[in-house]
Amino acid sequence: MSALHFTPMNAIDTLIHADWIIPVEPDCHILNGHSLAIQDGRIRAIVPRAEAESRFQARQTVKLPGHALIPGLINAHTHIAMTLMRGIADDLPLMTWLTEHIWPAEQAHMNEAFVREGTRLGVAEMLRSGTTCFNDMYFFPDVVAHEAATAGIRAVVGLIMVDFPTPWAQDPAEYLRKGVALHDDYRGNALIRTAFAPHAPYTVSDEPLRKVLTYAAELDIPIHIHVHETAGEIHQAVESTGQRPLARMDDLGLLSPSLIAVHMTQLLDEEIERFAETGGHIVHCPQSNMKLASGTCPVQKLLDHGINVALGTDGAASNNNLNMWSEMRAAALLGKLAANSAAAVNAASVLTMATLNGAKALGLDAETGSLTPGKAADIVAVDLTGVENQPVYDPLSTLIYAAGRENVRQVWIKGRQVLRDGVLTTIDADAALRQAQIWRDKLSANAHTDS
């Protein structure tokens, strides 16, 4: 009598069945009736459902009929603690908004508690909408890093730099010293990375920018900076330095694959060509740019030149939300208008901007940004069964042009479920809301809200 031979099933942590999986790589191809296997926080496989059921033995099986799985969204530019300033000064141009409202409010109220509670509120908002990674630029980055790590969200924390004193540091030397120390504190952390974050060419002088460039090269981290946000910025730079900001940055050696340039609404053709040559990345923030009337980033032209374009919300004080879904739709619509072509900035391009392109800009594309076996299980499940999304002819098109953050039902980061059936699992949302009300009362006492 011969021995019976059988192949044991592979034990995994989680098996997710969904109607559609859009891995983003390659080319936002849509997989119908597939399942995704997670083991030890990573994507083990994406295979047809019948194969998954015969191949894997899961500790947990999640069945999501009518849902689409996509990579976690990457918000490539935030000022997360400014969520506490949502709506504090609306319908104003950028410099008026900054100098007469935002900077005075920060001077009066900025401290560790403000950043801690603003970060907690912002992370809760992002997790509920399927954002699994954010790239921040704000004061007390040590507090931001701690809150992000506690909540289980990925973050690239900006090592802020400005010429003037703030509650975080008194001069460029102290900004650098504290930044390098924070980088060392989180070296090797699974969720937290760092980037140097000089605020803008008009707030950081040449010598500190040179030092940032040197330190960024030594630490092998990106440089995240606002550039060419408004026509007024360009005019002021030419008057004071004789150069447009990008030309000055080029002379300093900042244009490189390590550069993450945010906004870029004011670009000459020759500047686009030069930027493409240097391999830098651009973060498009369409809603903030429209709300502040800053200008329009020529996204399709940038893509046509091979420039990696990511997507960000900016801060909730200028956007009024951290909602990557409305940002994706705005990017698509504004991109078509700017290019005078309905085919420009299509749905696949926009989803890629909000996921893989963001990961590339942050140097995280080997870890996240697409649903690829071996990458971290940063996954969002979107419910498309509701009347507002039916009928579904093309799930990718439905995601970009019809769905919203209210359709996000499940979120995993590194295999850990941080949103289950629309409920946060790592943040006390009620406590975050209570703190937000306290800060509203504090800021309202002396804020200039009569715009």
C-alpha positions as CSV (number, residue, x, y, z in Angstrom):
1,M,0.0,0.0,0.0
2,S,1.6,3.3,-1.1
3,A,1.7,6.3,1.2
4,L,-0.7,9.1,0.5
5,H,1.0,12.3,-0.8
6,F,-0.5,15.7,-0.4
7,T,0.7,19.3,-0.6
8,P,0.0,21.2,2.6
9,M,-1.8,24.6,2.3
10,N,0.4,27.7,3.0
11,A,-0.5,29.3,6.3
12,I,-0.9,33.1,6.0
13,D,-2.2,35.9,8.3
14,T,-4.9,37.4,6.1
15,L,-6.7,36.6,2.8
16,I,-8.8,39.3,1.2
17,H,-11.3,38.6,-1.4
18,A,-12.5,41.6,-3.5
19,D,-14.3,42.1,-6.8
20,W,-11.4,44.2,-8.2
21,I,-7.8,44.7,-7.4
22,I,-5.9,47.6,-9.0
23,P,-2.2,47.0,-8.1
24,V,-1.1,50.3,-10.0
25,E,1.9,48.3,-11.3
26,P,1.7,47.6,-14.2
27,D,-0.3,50.5,-15.8
28,C,-3.2,50.3,-13.3
29,H,-4.3,47.0,-14.8
30,I,-7.6,45.8,-13.2
31,L,-7.7,42.3,-11.8
32,N,-11.2,40.8,-11.6
33,G,-12.1,38.2,-9.0
34,H,-8.7,38.0,-7.4
35,S,-7.6,37.7,-3.8
36,L,-4.7,39.2,-1.9
37,A,-2.7,37.2,0.7
38,I,-0.8,38.9,3.6
39,Q,1.9,37.3,5.7
40,D,4.1,39.1,8.2
41,G,3.0,42.5,7.1
42,R,3.8,42.0,3.5
43,I,1.9,41.0,0.4
44,R,2.5,37.3,-0.2
45,A,0.5,36.9,-3.5
46,I,-2.3,38.2,-5.6
47,V,-4.0,35.3,-7.4
48,P,-7.4,34.3,-8.8
49,R,-9.9,33.5,-6.0
50,A,-10.1,29.8,-6.7
51,E,-6.4,29.4,-6.5
52,A,-6.2,31.5,-3.3
53,E,-8.8,29.3,-1.6
54,S,-7.0,26.1,-2.5
55,R,-3.5,27.4,-1.9
56,F,-3.7,29.4,1.4
57,Q,-4.9,28.7,4.9
58,A,-5.6,32.1,6.5
59,R,-6.0,32.9,10.1
60,Q,-8.4,35.6,8.9
61,T,-10.4,35.8,5.7
62,V,-12.0,39.1,4.7
63,K,-14.7,38.9,2.1
64,L,-15.4,42.2,0.3
65,P,-18.0,41.9,-2.5
66,G,-18.4,45.0,-4.5
67,H,-15.1,46.5,-3.2
68,A,-12.0,47.6,-5.0
69,L,-8.5,47.1,-3.4
70,I,-5.9,49.8,-4.2
71,P,-2.6,50.7,-2.7
72,G,-2.7,53.0,0.3
73,L,-2.8,56.7,-0.8
74,I,0.3,58.8,-0.2
75,N,-0.2,62.4,0.7
76,A,3.1,63.8,-0.5
77,H,2.8,67.3,1.1
78,T,1.1,68.2,4.4
79,H,1.4,70.6,7.3
80,I,-0.5,68.2,9.5
81,A,-0.8,70.1,12.8
82,M,-2.4,73.0,10.9
83,T,-5.5,70.8,10.8
84,L,-6.4,72.8,14.0
85,M,-6.5,75.9,11.8
86,R,-9.0,74.5,9.4
87,G,-11.2,77.5,8.2
88,I,-9.4,80.1,10.4
89,A,-8.9,82.5,7.5
90,D,-10.5,81.7,4.2
91,D,-10.9,83.5,0.8
92,L,-7.5,85.3,1.1
93,P,-4.4,85.4,-1.2
94,L,-1.4,83.4,0.0
95,M,0.8,86.2,1.5
96,T,-2.1,87.9,3.2
97,W,-3.3,84.6,4.5
98,L,0.2,83.8,5.8
99,T,1.5,87.1,7.2
100,E,-1.8,88.5,8.7
101,H,-3.5,85.3,9.9
102,I,-1.5,82.1,10.0
103,W,1.9,83.3,11.2
104,P,0.4,85.5,14.0
105,A,-1.8,82.5,15.1
106,E,1.3,80.3,15.2
107,Q,3.3,82.9,17.1
108,A,0.6,83.1,19.7
109,H,-0.2,79.4,20.1
110,M,2.5,77.2,18.7
111,N,3.8,74.6,21.2
112,E,4.2,70.8,21.5
113,A,0.6,70.3,22.6
114,F,-0.7,72.1,19.5
115,V,1.4,69.9,17.2
116,R,0.5,66.7,19.1
117,E,-3.2,67.3,19.0
118,G,-3.3,68.7,15.5
119,T,-1.3,65.7,14.3
120,R,-3.6,63.3,16.0
121,L,-6.7,64.9,14.4
122,G,-5.0,65.0,11.0
123,V,-3.9,61.4,11.1
124,A,-7.4,60.3,12.1
125,E,-8.8,62.2,9.1
126,M,-6.2,60.7,6.7
127,L,-6.7,57.1,8.0
128,R,-10.4,57.3,7.6
129,S,-9.9,58.4,3.9
130,G,-7.4,55.7,3.0
131,T,-4.1,57.7,3.3
132,T,-1.4,55.3,4.6
133,C,1.6,57.6,4.3
134,F,2.2,61.4,4.5
135,N,5.1,63.7,3.9
136,D,5.0,66.5,6.5
137,M,6.6,69.9,6.9
138,Y,6.0,71.6,10.2
139,F,7.4,72.5,13.6
140,F,8.1,70.0,16.4
141,P,8.7,67.2,13.9
142,D,9.7,65.0,16.9
143,V,6.1,65.2,18.1
144,V,4.7,64.4,14.6
145,A,7.0,61.4,14.3
146,H,5.9,60.1,17.7
147,E,2.1,60.5,17.0
148,A,2.5,58.9,13.5
149,A,4.3,55.9,14.9
150,T,1.8,55.5,17.7
151,A,-1.1,55.6,15.2
152,G,0.6,53.1,12.9
153,I,0.7,55.4,9.9
154,R,3.8,55.8,7.6
155,A,5.3,59.3,7.7
156,V,8.2,61.1,6.2
157,V,8.8,63.8,8.8
158,G,10.2,67.1,7.7
159,L,13.3,68.4,9.4
160,I,12.1,72.0,9.1
161,M,14.5,74.9,8.3
162,V,13.8,78.7,8.2
163,D,16.1,81.6,8.8
164,F,14.1,83.0,11.7
165,P,13.5,81.8,15.3
166,T,10.4,79.7,16.1
167,P,9.3,77.7,19.2
168,W,11.1,74.7,17.6
169,A,14.6,76.4,17.1
170,Q,16.3,79.8,17.2
171,D,18.6,79.8,14.2
172,P,19.6,77.6,11.2
173,A,22.3,75.9,13.2
174,E,19.8,74.7,15.8
175,Y,17.3,73.6,13.2
176,L,20.1,71.4,11.6
177,R,21.3,70.1,14.9
178,K,17.8,69.1,16.0
179,G,16.9,67.7,12.6
180,V,20.0,65.4,12.5
181,A,19.2,64.2,16.0
182,L,15.7,63.3,15.1
183,H,16.8,61.5,12.0
184,D,19.2,59.4,14.2
185,D,16.3,58.7,16.7
186,Y,14.2,57.1,13.9
187,R,17.0,55.4,12.0
188,G,15.7,52.0,11.0
189,N,12.1,52.6,12.1
190,A,9.7,50.6,10.0
191,L,7.2,53.5,9.6
192,I,9.0,56.8,10.1
193,R,11.5,58.3,7.7
194,T,12.9,61.9,7.5
195,A,13.5,64.5,4.9
196,F,15.0,68.0,5.2
197,A,12.3,70.5,4.8
198,P,13.5,74.1,4.2
199,H,10.3,76.0,4.0
200,A,10.8,78.0,0.7
201,P,13.5,80.0,-1.1
202,Y,12.1,83.2,0.3
203,T,12.4,82.1,3.9
204,V,15.8,80.3,3.7
205,S,19.0,82.0,2.7
206,D,21.8,80.6,0.6
207,E,24.1,79.3,3.4
208,P,21.5,77.3,5.3
209,L,20.4,75.8,1.9
210,R,24.0,74.8,1.2
211,K,24.2,73.1,4.6
212,V,20.9,71.3,4.0
213,L,22.2,70.0,0.7
214,T,25.4,68.7,2.3
215,Y,23.6,67.0,5.2
216,A,20.9,65.5,2.9
217,A,23.6,64.0,0.8
218,E,25.4,62.5,3.8
219,L,22.2,61.1,5.3
220,D,20.8,60.1,1.9
221,I,17.4,61.7,2.5
222,P,15.2,64.0,0.3
223,I,14.9,67.7,0.4
224,H,11.2,68.9,0.6
225,I,10.5,72.6,-0.3
226,H,7.9,74.9,-1.6
227,V,8.9,76.3,-5.0
228,H,7.3,78.6,-7.5
229,E,4.0,78.7,-5.7
230,T,2.8,82.1,-6.9
231,A,3.6,84.8,-9.4
232,G,4.3,87.2,-6.5
233,E,7.0,84.9,-5.2
234,I,8.7,84.9,-8.6
235,H,8.5,88.7,-8.8
236,Q,9.8,89.2,-5.3
237,A,12.7,86.9,-6.0
238,V,13.8,88.6,-9.2
239,E,13.7,92.0,-7.5
240,S,15.7,90.8,-4.5
241,T,18.2,88.4,-6.1
242,G,18.0,89.0,-9.8
243,Q,17.0,85.3,-10.3
244,R,13.9,83.2,-10.5
245,P,13.9,80.8,-7.5
246,L,14.6,77.7,-9.6
247,A,17.6,79.3,-11.2
248,R,19.0,80.2,-7.8
249,M,18.3,76.7,-6.5
250,D,20.1,75.3,-9.6
251,D,23.1,77.4,-8.9
252,L,23.2,76.1,-5.3
253,G,23.1,72.5,-6.6
254,L,19.6,71.7,-5.2
255,L,18.1,70.5,-8.4
256,S,18.7,66.7,-8.2
257,P,16.8,63.4,-7.8
258,S,16.7,64.2,-4.1
259,L,14.5,67.3,-4.5
260,I,10.8,67.3,-3.8
261,A,9.5,70.6,-5.2
262,V,6.0,71.5,-4.0
263,H,3.4,73.5,-6.1
264,M,5.4,74.6,-9.1
265,T,2.6,76.6,-10.6
266,Q,4.8,79.2,-12.3
267,L,7.0,77.4,-14.8
268,L,8.6,78.4,-18.1
269,D,9.2,75.8,-20.7
270,E,12.9,76.0,-20.3
271,E,12.5,75.5,-16.5
272,I,10.5,72.3,-17.1
273,E,13.2,71.0,-19.5
274,R,15.9,71.7,-17.0
275,F,14.0,70.2,-14.1
276,A,13.4,67.0,-16.2
277,E,17.2,66.8,-16.8
278,T,17.9,66.9,-13.1
279,G,15.5,64.1,-12.1
280,G,13.7,65.9,-9.3
281,H,10.1,65.2,-8.2
282,I,7.1,67.6,-8.1
283,V,4.2,67.5,-5.7
284,H,1.0,68.9,-7.2
285,C,-1.5,70.4,-4.7
286,P,-4.5,71.4,-6.9
287,Q,-7.1,72.3,-4.4
288,S,-4.8,74.5,-2.3
289,N,-3.5,76.2,-5.4
290,M,-7.1,76.9,-6.6
291,K,-8.3,78.1,-3.3
292,L,-5.4,80.6,-2.8
293,A,-5.5,81.5,-6.5
294,S,-1.8,80.6,-6.7
295,G,-1.7,79.3,-10.2
296,T,-2.0,76.1,-12.1
297,C,0.7,73.4,-12.3
298,P,1.1,72.1,-15.9
299,V,0.8,68.5,-14.9
300,Q,0.4,66.8,-18.3
301,K,3.3,68.8,-19.7
302,L,5.4,67.7,-16.7
303,L,4.4,64.0,-17.2
304,D,5.2,64.3,-21.0
305,H,8.7,65.4,-20.0
306,G,9.1,62.3,-17.8
307,I,9.0,64.2,-14.5
308,N,7.7,62.2,-11.6
309,V,4.6,64.1,-10.3
310,A,3.1,63.1,-6.9
311,L,-0.1,64.5,-5.2
312,G,-0.6,66.3,-1.9
313,T,-3.3,68.1,-0.1
314,D,-1.2,70.9,1.5
315,G,-2.4,71.8,5.0
316,A,-6.0,71.8,6.0
317,A,-5.7,75.5,6.8
318,S,-5.4,76.2,3.0
319,N,-7.3,73.3,1.5
320,N,-9.6,72.8,4.2
321,N,-9.2,69.0,4.3
322,L,-6.6,66.2,4.0
323,N,-8.8,64.3,1.5
324,M,-6.8,62.7,-1.2
325,W,-10.0,61.6,-3.0
326,S,-11.1,65.2,-3.7
327,E,-7.5,66.0,-4.6
328,M,-7.4,63.2,-7.2
329,R,-10.6,64.4,-8.8
330,A,-9.4,68.0,-8.8
331,A,-6.0,67.0,-10.3
332,A,-7.8,65.2,-13.1
333,L,-10.2,68.0,-13.9
334,L,-7.8,70.9,-13.5
335,G,-5.2,68.9,-15.5
336,K,-7.6,68.5,-18.4
337,L,-8.5,72.2,-18.3
338,A,-4.8,73.3,-18.2
339,A,-3.9,71.1,-21.1
340,N,-7.0,71.9,-23.1
341,S,-7.5,68.2,-23.6
342,A,-10.1,65.8,-22.1
343,A,-7.6,63.0,-22.5
344,A,-5.0,64.7,-20.3
345,V,-4.2,63.6,-16.7
346,N,-6.4,60.5,-17.0
347,A,-7.7,58.3,-14.2
348,A,-4.8,55.9,-14.3
349,S,-2.3,58.8,-14.2
350,V,-4.0,60.3,-11.2
351,L,-4.2,57.1,-9.2
352,T,-0.5,56.5,-9.9
353,M,0.3,60.1,-8.8
354,A,-1.5,59.5,-5.5
355,T,0.3,56.2,-4.8
356,L,3.4,54.9,-6.6
357,N,4.6,58.4,-7.7
358,G,4.4,59.6,-4.1
359,A,6.4,56.6,-3.0
360,K,9.0,57.3,-5.6
361,A,9.3,60.9,-4.6
362,L,9.8,59.9,-1.0
363,G,12.2,57.1,-1.8
364,L,9.7,54.5,-0.6
365,D,8.8,52.8,-3.8
366,A,10.6,49.6,-2.9
367,E,8.4,49.4,0.2
368,T,5.0,50.8,-0.7
369,G,3.0,52.6,-3.5
370,S,1.7,49.5,-5.3
371,L,0.1,46.2,-4.5
372,T,3.1,44.0,-5.4
373,P,4.2,40.8,-3.8
374,G,7.0,41.5,-1.4
375,K,6.0,45.1,-0.7
376,A,4.4,46.1,2.6
377,A,0.7,45.4,2.9
378,D,-0.5,49.0,2.7
379,I,-4.0,48.4,1.3
380,V,-7.3,50.3,1.0
381,A,-10.7,48.7,0.4
382,V,-13.2,51.0,-1.3
383,D,-16.9,50.0,-1.3
384,L,-18.5,50.7,-4.7
385,T,-21.9,49.1,-4.0
386,G,-23.7,52.4,-3.1
387,V,-26.1,54.2,-5.3
388,E,-23.6,57.1,-5.7
389,N,-21.2,54.7,-7.5
390,Q,-23.5,52.4,-9.5
391,P,-23.4,51.1,-12.1
392,V,-19.7,50.4,-12.3
393,Y,-18.5,50.0,-15.9
394,D,-14.9,50.8,-15.1
395,P,-13.8,50.6,-11.4
396,L,-10.8,52.8,-12.0
397,S,-12.9,55.5,-13.6
398,T,-15.4,55.1,-10.8
399,L,-12.8,55.5,-8.1
400,I,-11.4,58.8,-9.5
401,Y,-14.6,60.5,-10.8
402,A,-17.4,59.2,-8.5
403,A,-16.1,57.6,-5.3
404,G,-15.0,59.5,-2.2
405,R,-13.5,59.1,1.2
406,E,-16.9,58.1,2.6
407,N,-16.5,54.9,0.5
408,V,-13.3,53.8,2.3
409,R,-14.2,50.9,4.6
410,Q,-11.0,49.0,5.4
411,V,-7.4,50.1,5.7
412,W,-4.2,48.1,6.4
413,I,-0.7,49.5,7.0
414,K,2.1,46.9,7.0
415,G,-0.6,44.3,7.4
416,R,-2.1,45.9,10.5
417,Q,-5.8,46.9,10.2
418,V,-6.0,50.6,11.2
419,L,-9.6,51.1,9.9
420,R,-12.2,48.3,10.2
421,D,-15.6,48.8,8.7
422,G,-15.1,52.6,8.8
423,V,-14.0,52.6,12.4
424,L,-10.5,53.7,13.5
425,T,-8.6,51.0,15.5
426,T,-5.5,53.0,16.6
427,I,-6.9,56.5,17.4
428,D,-9.6,57.6,19.8
429,A,-11.5,59.9,17.4
430,D,-13.8,61.3,20.1
431,A,-10.8,62.4,22.2
432,A,-9.2,64.0,19.1
433,L,-12.5,65.9,18.5
434,R,-12.7,67.1,22.1
435,Q,-9.1,68.6,21.8
436,A,-10.0,70.2,18.5
437,Q,-12.9,72.1,20.2
438,I,-10.6,73.3,22.9
439,W,-8.0,74.6,20.4
440,R,-10.8,76.2,18.4
441,D,-11.8,78.2,21.4
442,K,-8.2,79.2,22.1
443,L,-7.5,80.4,18.6
444,S,-10.8,82.1,18.2
445,A,-10.0,84.4,21.1
446,N,-7.5,86.4,19.1
447,A,-7.7,85.1,15.5
448,H,-8.5,87.5,12.6
449,T,-11.3,85.5,11.0
450,D,-13.1,88.4,9.4
451,S,-11.8,87.8,5.9
